[in-house]
Amino acid sequence: MNQGDFMNEREIKLKPAPLMLNFYASPMSGEDIEAESLRTIDREAPAHRFPAAEWQVVQRMIHTSADFTLIEAVRFSPDAIAAAVDALRAGRQLYVDSNMIRAGLSVSRLQSVCPSYGPENITCYVADGEVASEALKAGMPRSVFAVRKAKSILDGAIVLFGNAPIGLLELNRLIIEENIRPALVVAMPVGFVHVVESKQELMSLEVPFIALAGRRGGSTLAVSVVHALCSVAASR
């Protein structure tokens, strides 16, 4: 045996077994993994104030982010769960501030609550050509003009913000000045500019909301809220 053969044999002996072999020995389905994840969250979560339906929403947000500190930042208006359930059962339109949210929302989960839901019930105008043109001309974010374009569908809609605090500020203006009344606002834009105040202003208005106070947020969290609300609505 030459030295090269000896080294190859030694490397083979020292190579660790892939961890995937342990999984092969005790396989789990995707549903099994999700269920175990939720049980783990329940075991490890600190004491919290949330009633059962609200906890389902927060639990799903933690499942999405692996961040237990969200417990301290999630805010619900007193009527948020009831308003969300009613809106989902009625098949109300969803307006979203990004195509990431639009892509992430599960139509099958929505249909578990209201069979009439389809992709056409999820609206996003941020990539609309007219919106882009107006934003360029005005020197403002597209999210402002996307909200304006959606104004006719916002009354009674479920509105999700995971990215655009300026868009949320524009929605707040429409609520204050034009009496627009969404069925529910999920307010979770993320970032550093006008993020905190956009959420604070929304939470001061008389509309049902689920919000994440502070700078944190994002599309995945907004999606997780709707999916959790679908589970709440379906179980009722």
Beta strands, then each sheet from edge to edge (+ up, - down):
strand 1: 74-76
strand 2: 94-96
strand 3: 122-123
strand 4: 158-161
strand 5: 184-187
strand 6: 209-212
sheet 1: 1+ 6- 5- 4- 2- 3-
end
